Amino acid sequence: MIEISLEAHIDAPRERVWQTLVDHERMPEWFPAKEVIRRRPGEPDPNGLGTHRVVRMSGLAIEEVVTAFKPGEHLEYSVIEGAPFVDHIADVILMDDGDGTRLRWSTRLRPLLPGTGWIVKSNVTRMLQRAVSGLKRVVEMRTRRPEDGAVRNSGPEADDAQP
């Protein structure tokens, strides 16, 4: 089993980080993906528990499901199809941190093919680093310019992102 954990401080209130994190269809603004499609909404929050989404990146269509959802605090999801790994679970936890937010993004997975753990870990780590830094950048920019919630042409390049 491979475990990866990243942390970052984001200079923005937790609610603003949360709103950006769970807006699945706008994820490509900060996550290294070309497209994210919400196939089935969650309940009662359309982006919440039970949400099925497809993340398109690097020639892959990775299907994920939200398995835990505590607004403003905790998002848990699992990759259920399309990735070179199995037994995946990811936790994104937000905590107050002074005037900002502490984000912890942890994931566990098992490579699909024996002997590929090192490359899977390297690729997933790089993708999560890009996701965390992209989320930080977008949220902090929106916090400085709240009148313009849209971020145009600022997402990470998806073509070279790895699963």
DRENPA-3360 file (N, C-alpha, C; in nm, 2 decimals, always signed):
BEGIN
1 = MIEISLEA = +0.09/-0.12/+0.00/+0.00/+0.00/+0.00/+0.09/+0.12/+0.00 ~ +0.06/+0.22/-0.09/+0.13/+0.34/-0.09/+0.05/+0.45/-0.02 ~ +0.12/+0.53/+0.06/+0.06/+0.64/+0.13/+0.13/+0.77/+0.09 ~ +0.05/+0.87/+0.06/+0.10/+1.00/+0.03/+0.02/+1.11/+0.11 ~ +0.09/+1.20/+0.17/+0.03/+1.31/+0.24/+0.10/+1.44/+0.22 ~ +0.02/+1.54/+0.19/+0.07/+1.68/+0.16/-0.01/+1.78/+0.25 ~ +0.06/+1.88/+0.29/-0.01/+1.99/+0.37/+0.03/+2.12/+0.31 ~ -0.06/+2.22/+0.33/-0.03/+2.35/+0.28/-0.11/+2.45/+0.37;
9 = HIDAPRER = -0.06/+2.57/+0.38/-0.13/+2.68/+0.44/-0.19/+2.76/+0.33 ~ -0.31/+2.80/+0.34/-0.38/+2.88/+0.23/-0.43/+3.01/+0.30 ~ -0.38/+3.12/+0.25/-0.42/+3.25/+0.31/-0.56/+3.29/+0.26 ~ -0.66/+3.21/+0.32/-0.80/+3.24/+0.29/-0.88/+3.17/+0.39 ~ -1.00/+3.22/+0.42/-1.09/+3.15/+0.52/-1.13/+3.01/+0.47 ~ -1.15/+2.92/+0.56/-1.18/+2.78/+0.53/-1.30/+2.77/+0.44 ~ -1.40/+2.85/+0.46/-1.52/+2.84/+0.37/-1.49/+2.87/+0.23 ~ -1.40/+2.96/+0.20/-1.36/+2.99/+0.06/-1.29/+2.88/+0.00;
17 = VWQTLVDH = -1.20/+2.82/+0.08/-1.12/+2.70/+0.03/-1.22/+2.59/+0.00 ~ -1.31/+2.56/+0.09/-1.41/+2.46/+0.08/-1.49/+2.48/-0.05 ~ -1.54/+2.60/-0.07/-1.63/+2.62/-0.19/-1.55/+2.59/-0.32 ~ -1.43/+2.62/-0.32/-1.35/+2.59/-0.44/-1.32/+2.45/-0.45 ~ -1.28/+2.38/-0.34/-1.25/+2.24/-0.34/-1.36/+2.15/-0.39 ~ -1.49/+2.18/-0.35/-1.60/+2.09/-0.38/-1.68/+2.13/-0.51 ~ -1.63/+2.24/-0.58/-1.70/+2.27/-0.70/-1.64/+2.19/-0.81 ~ -1.68/+2.06/-0.83/-1.62/+1.96/-0.91/-1.60/+2.01/-1.05;
25 = ERMPEWFP = -1.70/+2.07/-1.11/-1.70/+2.11/-1.25/-1.60/+2.22/-1.28 ~ -1.56/+2.30/-1.18/-1.46/+2.40/-1.20/-1.32/+2.36/-1.15 ~ -1.30/+2.23/-1.12/-1.17/+2.18/-1.08/-1.06/+2.20/-1.17 ~ -1.08/+2.20/-1.31/-0.97/+2.22/-1.40/-0.90/+2.36/-1.38 ~ -0.97/+2.45/-1.31/-0.91/+2.58/-1.29/-0.78/+2.56/-1.19 ~ -0.78/+2.46/-1.11/-0.67/+2.44/-1.02/-0.61/+2.30/-1.02 ~ -0.68/+2.20/-1.07/-0.64/+2.06/-1.06/-0.59/+2.02/-1.20 ~ -0.48/+1.95/-1.21/-0.43/+1.91/-1.34/-0.51/+1.82/-1.42;
33 = AKEVIRRR = -0.63/+1.86/-1.47/-0.72/+1.78/-1.55/-0.77/+1.87/-1.66 ~ -0.81/+1.80/-1.77/-0.87/+1.88/-1.88/-1.01/+1.91/-1.86 ~ -1.08/+1.81/-1.79/-1.22/+1.82/-1.77/-1.27/+1.74/-1.65 ~ -1.37/+1.79/-1.58/-1.43/+1.71/-1.47/-1.58/+1.72/-1.49 ~ -1.64/+1.60/-1.50/-1.78/+1.59/-1.53/-1.85/+1.52/-1.41 ~ -1.95/+1.59/-1.36/-2.03/+1.53/-1.25/-2.13/+1.44/-1.32 ~ -2.11/+1.31/-1.30/-2.21/+1.22/-1.37/-2.34/+1.20/-1.28 ~ -2.32/+1.20/-1.15/-2.44/+1.19/-1.07/-2.42/+1.28/-0.94;
41 = PGEPDPNG = -2.52/+1.36/-0.91/-2.50/+1.45/-0.80/-2.51/+1.37/-0.67 ~ -2.45/+1.43/-0.57/-2.46/+1.38/-0.43/-2.59/+1.42/-0.37 ~ -2.61/+1.38/-0.24/-2.73/+1.42/-0.17/-2.69/+1.45/-0.03 ~ -2.75/+1.55/+0.04/-2.84/+1.65/-0.02/-2.76/+1.75/-0.10 ~ -2.63/+1.77/-0.08/-2.55/+1.86/-0.16/-2.51/+1.80/-0.29 ~ -2.54/+1.87/-0.40/-2.51/+1.81/-0.53/-2.36/+1.77/-0.55 ~ -2.27/+1.84/-0.48/-2.13/+1.81/-0.48/-2.08/+1.72/-0.36 ~ -2.18/+1.67/-0.29/-2.15/+1.60/-0.16/-2.15/+1.45/-0.17;
49 = LGTHRVVR = -2.18/+1.39/-0.06/-2.18/+1.24/-0.05/-2.25/+1.17/-0.16 ~ -2.19/+1.08/-0.22/-2.25/+1.00/-0.33/-2.22/+1.06/-0.47 ~ -2.16/+1.18/-0.48/-2.13/+1.24/-0.61/-2.04/+1.14/-0.69 ~ -2.07/+1.12/-0.81/-1.98/+1.05/-0.90/-1.93/+1.15/-1.00 ~ -1.80/+1.15/-1.02/-1.74/+1.24/-1.12/-1.64/+1.17/-1.20 ~ -1.62/+1.22/-1.32/-1.52/+1.16/-1.41/-1.41/+1.27/-1.43 ~ -1.29/+1.24/-1.41/-1.18/+1.33/-1.42/-1.10/+1.29/-1.54 ~ -1.09/+1.38/-1.64/-1.02/+1.34/-1.77/-0.88/+1.41/-1.76;
57 = MSGLAIEE = -0.78/+1.33/-1.77/-0.64/+1.38/-1.77/-0.55/+1.28/-1.84 ~ -0.45/+1.34/-1.91/-0.34/+1.25/-1.97/-0.39/+1.13/-2.04 ~ -0.50/+1.14/-2.11/-0.55/+1.03/-2.19/-0.63/+0.93/-2.10 ~ -0.65/+0.96/-1.97/-0.73/+0.88/-1.88/-0.87/+0.94/-1.85 ~ -0.96/+0.85/-1.82/-1.09/+0.90/-1.77/-1.11/+0.82/-1.64 ~ -1.08/+0.90/-1.53/-1.08/+0.83/-1.40/-1.21/+0.86/-1.33 ~ -1.28/+0.76/-1.29/-1.41/+0.78/-1.22/-1.39/+0.77/-1.07 ~ -1.45/+0.87/-1.00/-1.44/+0.88/-0.86/-1.58/+0.90/-0.80;
65 = VVTAFKPG = -1.58/+0.86/-0.67/-1.71/+0.88/-0.59/-1.67/+0.94/-0.46 ~ -1.75/+1.04/-0.42/-1.74/+1.10/-0.29/-1.80/+1.01/-0.18 ~ -1.71/+0.97/-0.09/-1.75/+0.87/+0.01/-1.78/+0.92/+0.15 ~ -1.73/+1.05/+0.18/-1.76/+1.12/+0.30/-1.76/+1.27/+0.27 ~ -1.84/+1.34/+0.34/-1.86/+1.48/+0.31/-1.91/+1.55/+0.44 ~ -1.82/+1.63/+0.50/-1.86/+1.71/+0.61/-1.83/+1.86/+0.57 ~ -1.93/+1.93/+0.53/-1.91/+2.07/+0.48/-1.81/+2.15/+0.56 ~ -1.72/+2.21/+0.49/-1.62/+2.30/+0.55/-1.50/+2.23/+0.61;
73 = EHLEYSVI = -1.51/+2.10/+0.62/-1.40/+2.03/+0.70/-1.34/+1.91/+0.63 ~ -1.42/+1.82/+0.57/-1.37/+1.69/+0.52/-1.44/+1.65/+0.40 ~ -1.35/+1.61/+0.30/-1.40/+1.55/+0.17/-1.32/+1.42/+0.16 ~ -1.39/+1.31/+0.14/-1.32/+1.18/+0.12/-1.38/+1.13/-0.01 ~ -1.29/+1.08/-0.10/-1.33/+1.02/-0.22/-1.25/+0.90/-0.26 ~ -1.30/+0.82/-0.35/-1.23/+0.70/-0.39/-1.23/+0.69/-0.54 ~ -1.12/+0.65/-0.60/-1.11/+0.62/-0.74/-1.17/+0.48/-0.76 ~ -1.27/+0.47/-0.85/-1.33/+0.34/-0.86/-1.31/+0.28/-1.00;
81 = EGAPFVDH = -1.25/+0.36/-1.09/-1.23/+0.30/-1.23/-1.14/+0.39/-1.31 ~ -1.06/+0.33/-1.39/-0.98/+0.41/-1.49/-0.84/+0.45/-1.45 ~ -0.79/+0.41/-1.33/-0.66/+0.45/-1.29/-0.57/+0.32/-1.28 ~ -0.43/+0.35/-1.29/-0.34/+0.23/-1.28/-0.32/+0.19/-1.13 ~ -0.42/+0.21/-1.05/-0.41/+0.16/-0.91/-0.55/+0.12/-0.86 ~ -0.55/+0.05/-0.75/-0.68/+0.00/-0.69/-0.68/+0.04/-0.54 ~ -0.78/+0.00/-0.47/-0.79/+0.02/-0.32/-0.76/+0.17/-0.29 ~ -0.81/+0.26/-0.36/-0.78/+0.40/-0.34/-0.88/+0.47/-0.25;
89 = IADVILMD = -0.82/+0.55/-0.16/-0.91/+0.64/-0.07/-0.83/+0.76/-0.05 ~ -0.89/+0.88/-0.06/-0.82/+1.01/-0.04/-0.91/+1.09/+0.06 ~ -0.84/+1.16/+0.15/-0.90/+1.25/+0.24/-0.84/+1.38/+0.23 ~ -0.93/+1.48/+0.22/-0.89/+1.62/+0.22/-0.95/+1.68/+0.34 ~ -0.87/+1.73/+0.43/-0.92/+1.79/+0.56/-0.87/+1.94/+0.56 ~ -0.97/+2.02/+0.60/-0.94/+2.16/+0.62/-0.96/+2.20/+0.77 ~ -0.86/+2.28/+0.82/-0.86/+2.32/+0.95/-0.83/+2.47/+0.96 ~ -0.88/+2.54/+1.06/-0.84/+2.68/+1.08/-0.70/+2.68/+1.11;
97 = DGDGTRLR = -0.63/+2.79/+1.06/-0.48/+2.80/+1.08/-0.45/+2.95/+1.08 ~ -0.47/+3.01/+1.20/-0.45/+3.16/+1.21/-0.56/+3.22/+1.14 ~ -0.52/+3.32/+1.05/-0.62/+3.38/+0.96/-0.65/+3.31/+0.84 ~ -0.59/+3.19/+0.82/-0.61/+3.11/+0.70/-0.66/+2.97/+0.73 ~ -0.62/+2.88/+0.64/-0.67/+2.74/+0.64/-0.55/+2.65/+0.62 ~ -0.54/+2.55/+0.70/-0.45/+2.44/+0.68/-0.52/+2.33/+0.61 ~ -0.46/+2.29/+0.49/-0.52/+2.18/+0.41/-0.43/+2.06/+0.42 ~ -0.48/+1.94/+0.45/-0.41/+1.82/+0.45/-0.48/+1.72/+0.35;
105 = WSTRLRPL = -0.40/+1.68/+0.25/-0.45/+1.59/+0.14/-0.38/+1.46/+0.15 ~ -0.44/+1.36/+0.19/-0.38/+1.23/+0.21/-0.44/+1.13/+0.12 ~ -0.37/+1.04/+0.06/-0.42/+0.93/-0.02/-0.35/+0.80/+0.00 ~ -0.42/+0.69/-0.01/-0.37/+0.56/+0.00/-0.42/+0.48/-0.13 ~ -0.33/+0.40/-0.18/-0.36/+0.32/-0.30/-0.27/+0.20/-0.31 ~ -0.31/+0.11/-0.40/-0.22/+0.00/-0.43/-0.21/-0.01/-0.58 ~ -0.08/-0.01/-0.63/-0.06/-0.02/-0.78/-0.13/-0.14/-0.84 ~ -0.19/-0.12/-0.95/-0.25/-0.23/-1.02/-0.16/-0.34/-1.06;
113 = LPGTGWIV = -0.04/-0.30/-1.11/+0.06/-0.40/-1.16/+0.18/-0.41/-1.06 ~ +0.22/-0.53/-1.02/+0.33/-0.54/-0.93/+0.46/-0.48/-0.99 ~ +0.54/-0.42/-0.91/+0.66/-0.36/-0.96/+0.65/-0.22/-1.01 ~ +0.53/-0.16/-1.01/+0.51/-0.03/-1.06/+0.49/+0.07/-0.95 ~ +0.50/+0.03/-0.83/+0.47/+0.12/-0.71/+0.55/+0.25/-0.72 ~ +0.68/+0.24/-0.75/+0.77/+0.36/-0.75/+0.72/+0.47/-0.85 ~ +0.68/+0.42/-0.97/+0.64/+0.52/-1.07/+0.50/+0.57/-1.04 ~ +0.41/+0.49/-0.99/+0.27/+0.53/-0.95/+0.28/+0.63/-0.84;
121 = KSNVTRML = +0.37/+0.60/-0.74/+0.38/+0.70/-0.63/+0.44/+0.83/-0.68 ~ +0.54/+0.83/-0.76/+0.60/+0.95/-0.81/+0.50/+1.03/-0.89 ~ +0.42/+0.97/-0.98/+0.32/+1.04/-1.06/+0.21/+1.09/-0.98 ~ +0.16/+1.02/-0.88/+0.05/+1.06/-0.80/+0.09/+1.18/-0.71 ~ +0.21/+1.16/-0.65/+0.27/+1.27/-0.57/+0.28/+1.40/-0.65 ~ +0.33/+1.39/-0.77/+0.35/+1.51/-0.85/+0.21/+1.57/-0.89 ~ +0.11/+1.49/-0.92/-0.02/+1.54/-0.95/-0.08/+1.61/-0.83 ~ -0.07/+1.55/-0.71/-0.12/+1.61/-0.59/-0.05/+1.74/-0.55;
129 = QRAVSGLK = +0.08/+1.74/-0.57/+0.15/+1.87/-0.55/+0.10/+1.98/-0.64 ~ +0.08/+1.95/-0.76/+0.02/+2.05/-0.85/-0.12/+2.09/-0.81 ~ -0.20/+1.99/-0.77/-0.34/+2.02/-0.72/-0.34/+2.11/-0.60 ~ -0.26/+2.08/-0.50/-0.25/+2.16/-0.38/-0.20/+2.30/-0.41 ~ -0.09/+2.31/-0.49/-0.04/+2.45/-0.52/-0.14/+2.52/-0.61 ~ -0.21/+2.45/-0.70/-0.31/+2.52/-0.79/-0.43/+2.57/-0.70 ~ -0.48/+2.48/-0.61/-0.59/+2.52/-0.52/-0.55/+2.64/-0.44 ~ -0.43/+2.64/-0.38/-0.38/+2.75/-0.30/-0.38/+2.88/-0.39;
137 = RVVEMRTR = -0.32/+2.87/-0.51/-0.31/+2.99/-0.59/-0.45/+3.05/-0.63 ~ -0.54/+2.96/-0.67/-0.67/+3.01/-0.72/-0.75/+3.07/-0.60 ~ -0.75/+3.00/-0.48/-0.83/+3.05/-0.37/-0.77/+3.18/-0.32 ~ -0.64/+3.19/-0.31/-0.58/+3.32/-0.27/-0.61/+3.43/-0.36 ~ -0.61/+3.40/-0.49/-0.64/+3.50/-0.59/-0.78/+3.55/-0.58 ~ -0.87/+3.45/-0.56/-1.01/+3.49/-0.55/-1.04/+3.57/-0.42 ~ -0.96/+3.54/-0.31/-0.97/+3.61/-0.19/-0.93/+3.75/-0.20 ~ -0.82/+3.77/-0.28/-0.78/+3.91/-0.30/-0.87/+3.99/-0.40;
145 = RPEDGAVR = -0.94/+3.92/-0.49/-1.03/+3.98/-0.59/-1.16/+3.91/-0.58 ~ -1.24/+3.92/-0.47/-1.36/+3.85/-0.46/-1.47/+3.89/-0.56 ~ -1.46/+4.01/-0.62/-1.56/+4.05/-0.72/-1.55/+3.97/-0.85 ~ -1.43/+3.90/-0.87/-1.41/+3.82/-0.99/-1.38/+3.68/-0.95 ~ -1.49/+3.60/-0.92/-1.47/+3.46/-0.88/-1.41/+3.37/-0.98 ~ -1.42/+3.41/-1.11/-1.38/+3.32/-1.22/-1.23/+3.34/-1.23 ~ -1.17/+3.23/-1.26/-1.02/+3.23/-1.29/-1.01/+3.18/-1.43 ~ -0.95/+3.26/-1.52/-0.94/+3.22/-1.66/-0.80/+3.19/-1.70;
153 = NSGPEADD = -0.79/+3.07/-1.77/-0.66/+3.03/-1.82/-0.55/+3.03/-1.72 ~ -0.58/+2.99/-1.60/-0.48/+2.99/-1.49/-0.46/+2.85/-1.44 ~ -0.53/+2.75/-1.48/-0.52/+2.61/-1.43/-0.39/+2.55/-1.47 ~ -0.35/+2.45/-1.40/-0.23/+2.37/-1.44/-0.25/+2.31/-1.57 ~ -0.14/+2.30/-1.65/-0.15/+2.24/-1.78/-0.18/+2.09/-1.76 ~ -0.29/+2.04/-1.82/-0.33/+1.90/-1.80/-0.26/+1.80/-1.89 ~ -0.20/+1.85/-2.00/-0.15/+1.75/-2.10/-0.03/+1.67/-2.04 ~ +0.05/+1.73/-1.95/+0.16/+1.66/-1.90/+0.14/+1.60/-1.76;
161 = AQP = +0.01/+1.62/-1.71/-0.02/+1.57/-1.58/-0.02/+1.41/-1.58 ~ +0.02/+1.35/-1.47/+0.01/+1.21/-1.46/-0.09/+1.17/-1.36 ~ -0.14/+1.05/-1.37/-0.24/+1.01/-1.27/-0.17/+0.98/-1.13;
% end
